[in-house]
Amino acid sequence: MSQSKIANPGWRVTFAGTGINLALGVLYTWSIIKAAIPAEWGWTAAQKSDPYALACFIFAISMIPAGRLQDKIGPRWVATIGGFMVALGCILAGLAGDSYLGFVIGFGIFGGIGIGFGYAAATPAAVKWFPSSQTGMIAGLVVAGFGLASVYIAPTAKALLNAYGVSTTMTIFGVAFFVIVVGLSQLLRNPPEDYVAFDPKADTRPKNVAAARPAVEMNWKEMVRTSNFWMLWTMYVFGAAAGLMVIGSAASMAKASLGEAAFVAVAVLAVGNAGGRVLAGVISDRIGRQWTLFIAFMVQCVMVLVPLFFGSNAAVLLVAVLLIGACYGANLTLFPSATKDQFGMKSFGMNYGLMFTAWGVGGLILPRIAGMVKDITGKEDIAFYIASALMICGALMALINQGKAHGRHASHAPG
C-alpha cells in the first residue's frame, strides 16, 4: 500500500521524541535554580555556573557512545537509560544539600549523561522515517521540545523553589522526569532496514518509492578526515557558546528591568529557542543550511550586545532575548541536518554524536568565562563582546562552507 495513503508511524516517533526533549530541557532552567541558591551556601558566581557548564559538556560527550548505541541497539533502550540517569542526577543533587561537589556530580555528570542519551535517541529515530526533503522540519520539531521546555519548567521551578527550596525541587524534578522520559522512550523505534520514505515533493517518482539517499555515506572515521566536518564543528562551537552563555545568565541579566519577574526572560528565550528550531528547519529545507546559518549568526551578532546597551528597557531586552533564543535554537536543527546531508544517514547517530561535542565545548568554555569575568569585574560585559565576535567568525565560515559543500544537499537542494 502506498505510504501516502497510510499514517507514517514516524509521526508517533517524532512526537514521542519531542516529549522526551520537553523533559530533558530541565538543563535550560539552570539560571532559575542558580539564582535561588542561598547565599549561606557560600558558592562563588563561577561555582554556580559549574554544574550547568559541566552538564553541557558531559551531555555532548555522552552523545558519542549514545549515538553509537542508537545505531546498534535502537533508540528505545538508549532513551530509557537516559531517563534513568537524568532522574538519578537530579535526585542526587537534591540529596546533596549545600554540597557543591554533590551538584557537580549529580546534575553535572549524571544529569549530563542522561540528557545526552535521551537526546541522542530522539532525533535520529525520527528523521529516519521521513524523506530528505523534510529533514530540517522533522529535526526542528523534535529538538523544539528541548528549547520549549523552559516555558513550563521555568514557572514550575520558580513555584517549587519558593515553596520547597533548591534541594526538594531537584528531587521532585528527578522523579517526574523518570516517569516521563522512560515512558515516552518505549514509543521510539527505527524503521525497518528495507523501509522507504514517501516523498510528496518527488513528483517524478512513483508514489511508493523512496527519495534518493544522500550521495555520500561516511562513517565517523571518514567524516573526521574531511575539512567540512571541522569547519562545521568549529561553527557549532561558536553558535553554542554564545547561546548557552545567554541561557545560563538570562534570569540574572533581566533582573534590573524585570525584578522578581526575571523568570519571564527565561520563558521568552525558550519560546524563541523552540520557534527558531522549527523555523530554521523549514527555511533551510528551501534555501540550504549554510545560508540559514549565515543569517542566524549575523542576527545573533547584534542581539547579544543589546543587553549591554538596553538592559534596563524590559521590552527591548525581551525582544533581544527572543531573537537570541531563535538564533541559538537554529543551530540545534541546522547542524544535525547538515551532518545528515553531508555525511549520510547510515552512521548518523555516531556522526552527529561527534559533531555534537562542539556544543559541549562551547557550553563549557564561554559560560565559565562569563562567571569568571563577573567574579573579577562584577559584570559580564566582556563575555558578551566575545560572543558577538564569535558570531561574526561563524557567519564568515558559513559562507566559506557554502562553497566547500558544493554539489551536496546542504548547499543546493532541499533537505
Buried (B, 14 or more C-beta within 10 A) or exposed (E): EEBEEEEBEBBBBBBBBBBBBBBBBBBBBBBBBBBBBEEEBEBEBBBBBBBBBBBBBBBBBBBBBBBBBBBEEBBBBBBBBBBBBBBBBBBBBBBBEBBBEBBBBBBBBBBBBBBBBBBBBBBBBBBBBBBBBBBBBBBBBBBBBBBBBBBBBBBBBBEBBEEBBBBEBBBBBBEBBBEBBBBBBEBBBBBEEEEBBBBEBBEEEEEEBBBEEBEBEBBBEBBBEBEBBEBBBBBBBBBBBBBBBBBBBBBBBBBBBBEEEBBBBBBBBBBBBBBBBBBBBBBBBEEBBBBBBBBBBBBBBBBBBBBBEBBEBBEBBBBBBBBBBBBBBBBBBBBBBBBBBBBBBBBBBBBBBBBBBBBBBBBBBBBBBBBBBBEEEEEBBBBBEBBBBBBBBBBEBBEEBBEBBEEBBBBEEBB
